[in-house]
Amino acid sequence: RGWESTVEDTFEAERPDGVRYSPELTFRPGQELPYSFDERISVPMELTSLTPVGETMFNSGMYQTADERASVRMSWMQLDDEPFLLRAMDLSSIPPDLTGVASLLLQASDLSEEGESGLLYPADSADRERLLSVQRQLEDRFIGVRWTVADDGRIDTMLVTGQVPVYEDNVRVSRAEGAGQGQTYSVTSLASEATPDQLRQANDDYPEWVTSRYLELPDSVTDRTVNLALEIGGQGENPYDRAKAIEAFLREHIAYDLDVGLPPDDADIVDHVLFEQRRGYCEYYASAMTVMLRALGIPAKTVVGYFPAEFDPEADGYLYRQENAHAWTEAWFPDYGWIRFEPTSAQPESTFGELEITDTPTPTPTPTPILPGSTPEPIPTATPEPVRSEPDMDLPEVVTEGSGDDGGFPWLPAGLAAALGLAAVGAETWFLMARTSMTSPQSLFASLVRWGKAGGVRHDPVSTPREYARRVGRRYPDVRPEAYEVVDAYEEYRYGNVAPSSSSVEHAAMSLRHLRRRVLRSVIRRR
C-alpha cells in the first residue's frame, strides 16, 4: 500500500562462501561519484546538526562528494559475459568501474604470454603485471573479465561477468559516524540547470536499469487511473510536457489537507485520492504523480526530504525543522538524470533552468511508503579518460555486510554475550509486561528495531518501517510475518491518523515476543 526501495533486489548479497555483502560503496573525503550528466552545477553546502540526526548525510540534489567518508547505497547491474567492443565504442559508455581495465586492454600489444586461463597477456612484464593486478582486484569484487584478440593481434572485445554499481541510481547517503549535536560537515551536490526546451528535446532511450525499476506499477492500479493519466498527459508531444500536464492537474484538482484518514483496505491509494477523496498531503500528491507518469511510460520515483527553509538571521543560515519534511516526484531524462517536479499545491511550482542556489538540504532520494501496507567498502574512482598511459586502478574493496557496527554484540566473549542476551530478554519481557505504554505501536516498533539491531539488522534513519521489516525478514525468514505485523500496527498509528484496535496491538506485541526469542537464539548460537 505504499512505496519501498527495491535496491537490495538488484544486488546478490550472499556469495557461495555464505558471507553476506552490502549494496553500498564507501567514498573517501573529496572523492566524487563518477556521473556524466549534462547541465549540472556543483552546489556546496555546510551543514550543522542542531540535534542528533543519526547517519543520514543531507544534500541538495544528487550527491557528489563530501569532506568526510560517505557510504552510498545504489542499485547494481548483473552482467553475464557482457561484450564490450572496445575499439568501436567510447570508453565513457562503459561502466566506470571497468574503464581502467578497458583502457589497459586497448593499450596492450605484443600479446604472447598465455596465462592460466588461456588468455593472452602483453609480453612486457610491467604491462602484464598492471593488467594482472587490476584483473585480480576485479575478481576480489566477484567481477570476471576476459577478452578476445582480433586477427591483427590486438584486443577487440572485453567480456564481463559479475555485478557493477549504477552510480546514477543512488538512493541513500550515510555518514560513517552519526551526526551528534553541533557537528558540522560539508557536502557538494549536483543540481540541474536544464531548461524546459532542453528537457523537451531529450530522447526516451532509457537504459535498462531505469525501465526495469522505475516503470513498474502494482497490480492494484486501476484502469481509471491509467485512463486519466492518458487523458491528461497523453496529448503532450514529449515526456517533459506530459509530466508538466500531470503536475498541473494534481496541483489544481487535489486539495491540500493534512487531516486525512486511511482509504478503505481494499482501495488503491492513488485511485482513492484521484476519484474519491480528492485531498491529501505531499505523499498523496507525489504518489499520484509517480503512478500516472509510469502509466505514460515515463520513469519516475517518489522522493522524500525537505522543502526549502527560510533564512534565519539568528542562526545565520537556513534552519530546517521536521515541519519542513516533504515528498515530491522525480522523472528520468536521458543525459540530464533525475529531474524534480512539484505536484503538491501547497508548494511553489517547479521551475527549470533558473537555478537559485540556496542551502536547501534534502536527503538522498529514497522511495518511501506513504501509508500502511505497503558495506562492501569500495573506494570507487572517477571515470578515466578514454585512453591514457597510466589508468587509475584504485578499485573498490569488498567487505562483509557486518563489517561495521551492526548493532550486535561482536565485542563480547561468548559466555558473556549469551548471559547478556538472556538478561536483556528478561528485562525486555518485564518491561513490556510492567508498562502499558510499551504496548503502544511506536514502542513496539522501537523494540523491533532494538532486537533487529541486536540480531545484526542495522536500522537506517531514512529507511521506512516496511523496508526495515523486510530486512529483518530476509535475515530471519521464519519470523518475517511477525516483523510485518509489528510494522502494520505502527504504520496504522503513524500514517493513518487513527488509533489501531487493541486486538491489532496485542497481536503485534505477541509477534514481537516470537521475533525476540528467535533473535536471541541466533545471537547465542553465533557465540
SULPENOR-V401128 format. One record per residue. N is the residue number from 1. OMEGA is omega in whole degrees, 0 to 359 (999 if undefined). Layout:
BEGIN
n | omega
N | OMEGA
N | OMEGA
END
This chain:
BEGIN
n | omega
1 | 179
2 | 183
3 | 170
4 | 181
5 | 176
6 | 181
7 | 183
8 | 178
9 | 181
10 | 187
11 | 177
12 | 191
13 | 185
14 | 181
15 | 180
16 | 180
17 | 178
18 | 179
19 | 181
20 | 180
21 | 185
22 | 178
23 | 180
24 | 173
25 | 179
26 | 183
27 | 177
28 | 173
29 | 179
30 | 181
31 | 185
32 | 171
33 | 184
34 | 176
35 | 172
36 | 181
37 | 173
38 | 173
39 | 174
40 | 180
41 | 179
42 | 180
43 | 179
44 | 179
45 | 170
46 | 184
47 | 176
48 | 180
49 | 178
50 | 173
51 | 178
52 | 183
53 | 178
54 | 188
55 | 185
56 | 173
57 | 183
58 | 177
59 | 189
60 | 179
61 | 174
62 | 183
63 | 178
64 | 180
65 | 179
66 | 181
67 | 176
68 | 181
69 | 181
70 | 176
71 | 184
72 | 177
73 | 185
74 | 175
75 | 185
76 | 175
77 | 175
78 | 178
79 | 179
80 | 184
81 | 182
82 | 181
83 | 173
84 | 181
85 | 193
86 | 185
87 | 181
88 | 184
89 | 176
90 | 182
91 | 179
92 | 179
93 | 179
94 | 176
95 | 186
96 | 182
97 | 183
98 | 184
99 | 179
100 | 179
101 | 178
102 | 179
103 | 178
104 | 180
105 | 179
106 | 182
107 | 185
108 | 178
109 | 181
110 | 183
111 | 183
112 | 182
113 | 181
114 | 179
115 | 181
116 | 182
117 | 182
118 | 179
119 | 178
120 | 181
121 | 178
122 | 178
123 | 179
124 | 187
125 | 181
126 | 179
127 | 180
128 | 182
129 | 177
130 | 181
131 | 178
132 | 182
133 | 181
134 | 177
135 | 178
136 | 179
137 | 178
138 | 178
139 | 177
140 | 177
141 | 177
142 | 175
143 | 179
144 | 181
145 | 171
146 | 185
147 | 177
148 | 184
149 | 180
150 | 182
151 | 181
152 | 177
153 | 179
154 | 179
155 | 181
156 | 184
157 | 174
158 | 179
159 | 189
160 | 174
161 | 180
162 | 181
163 | 177
164 | 183
165 | 173
166 | 186
167 | 181
168 | 185
169 | 178
170 | 187
171 | 180
172 | 174
173 | 182
174 | 173
175 | 178
176 | 175
177 | 181
178 | 181
179 | 175
180 | 182
181 | 177
182 | 180
183 | 183
184 | 173
185 | 179
186 | 181
187 | 177
188 | 180
189 | 175
190 | 178
191 | 183
192 | 171
193 | 181
194 | 180
195 | 176
196 | 180
197 | 178
198 | 180
199 | 177
200 | 183
201 | 179
202 | 180
203 | 178
204 | 178
205 | 185
206 | 175
207 | 185
208 | 181
209 | 178
210 | 184
211 | 183
212 | 184
213 | 192
214 | 170
215 | 181
216 | 175
217 | 178
218 | 179
219 | 183
220 | 180
221 | 186
222 | 178
223 | 183
224 | 174
225 | 179
226 | 181
227 | 178
228 | 178
229 | 179
230 | 180
231 | 184
232 | 187
233 | 186
234 | 182
235 | 180
236 | 183
237 | 182
238 | 182
239 | 181
240 | 181
241 | 177
242 | 179
243 | 179
244 | 178
245 | 178
246 | 179
247 | 181
248 | 180
249 | 182
250 | 179
251 | 183
252 | 192
253 | 178
254 | 181
255 | 179
256 | 184
257 | 179
258 | 186
259 | 178
260 | 180
261 | 180
262 | 171
263 | 176
264 | 183
265 | 184
266 | 183
267 | 170
268 | 187
269 | 182
270 | 176
271 | 183
272 | 182
273 | 181
274 | 190
275 | 183
276 | 186
277 | 179
278 | 176
279 | 181
280 | 178
281 | 194
282 | 181
283 | 178
284 | 179
285 | 184
286 | 180
287 | 179
288 | 181
289 | 179
290 | 180
291 | 182
292 | 177
293 | 179
294 | 177
295 | 178
296 | 181
297 | 179
298 | 180
299 | 184
300 | 177
301 | 175
302 | 186
303 | 177
304 | 179
305 | 181
306 | 173
307 | 187
308 | 179
309 | 175
310 | 177
311 | 180
312 | 183
313 | 182
314 | 179
315 | 182
316 | 180
317 | 179
318 | 188
319 | 182
320 | 177
321 | 179
322 | 181
323 | 176
324 | 180
325 | 188
326 | 175
327 | 180
328 | 180
329 | 173
330 | 179
331 | 183
332 | 175
333 | 179
334 | 182
335 | 184
336 | 178
337 | 182
338 | 181
339 | 186
340 | 172
341 | 184
342 | 181
343 | 184
344 | 186
345 | 181
346 | 180
347 | 177
348 | 180
349 | 180
350 | 175
351 | 185
352 | 177
353 | 180
354 | 187
355 | 172
356 | 187
357 | 171
358 | 181
359 | 184
360 | 185
361 | 171
362 | 177
363 | 174
364 | 184
365 | 178
366 | 175
367 | 185
368 | 178
369 | 179
370 | 184
371 | 182
372 | 175
373 | 191
374 | 999
375 | 176
376 | 180
377 | 180
378 | 176
379 | 184
380 | 180
381 | 176
382 | 183
383 | 179
384 | 172
385 | 186
386 | 178
387 | 175
388 | 188
389 | 182
390 | 180
391 | 181
392 | 183
393 | 182
394 | 186
395 | 181
396 | 175
397 | 182
398 | 172
399 | 182
400 | 180
401 | 183
402 | 183
403 | 176
404 | 179
405 | 182
406 | 176
407 | 180
408 | 181
409 | 187
410 | 186
411 | 183
412 | 170
413 | 187
414 | 183
415 | 180
416 | 178
417 | 180
418 | 180
419 | 179
420 | 179
421 | 179
422 | 179
423 | 180
424 | 179
425 | 178
426 | 179
427 | 180
428 | 180
429 | 179
430 | 183
431 | 179
432 | 183
433 | 188
434 | 183
435 | 181
436 | 181
437 | 180
438 | 176
439 | 173
440 | 182
441 | 182
442 | 178
443 | 178
444 | 179
445 | 177
446 | 178
447 | 176
448 | 180
449 | 180
450 | 182
451 | 173
452 | 179
453 | 178
454 | 180
455 | 175
456 | 179
457 | 183
458 | 178
459 | 178
460 | 184
461 | 182
462 | 177
463 | 177
464 | 177
465 | 182
466 | 176
467 | 179
468 | 177
469 | 179
470 | 179
471 | 176
472 | 180
473 | 177
474 | 180
475 | 182
476 | 186
477 | 184
478 | 176
479 | 177
480 | 180
481 | 180
482 | 179
483 | 180
484 | 180
485 | 176
486 | 181
487 | 178
488 | 180
489 | 181
490 | 181
491 | 177
492 | 178
493 | 189
494 | 188
495 | 187
496 | 182
497 | 177
498 | 178
499 | 179
500 | 181
501 | 180
502 | 180
503 | 180
504 | 177
505 | 179
506 | 177
507 | 179
508 | 179
509 | 178
510 | 178
511 | 179
512 | 179
513 | 177
514 | 182
515 | 181
516 | 179
517 | 180
518 | 180
519 | 181
520 | 178
521 | 181
522 | 181
523 | 180
524 | 181
525 | 180
526 | 180
527 | 999
END
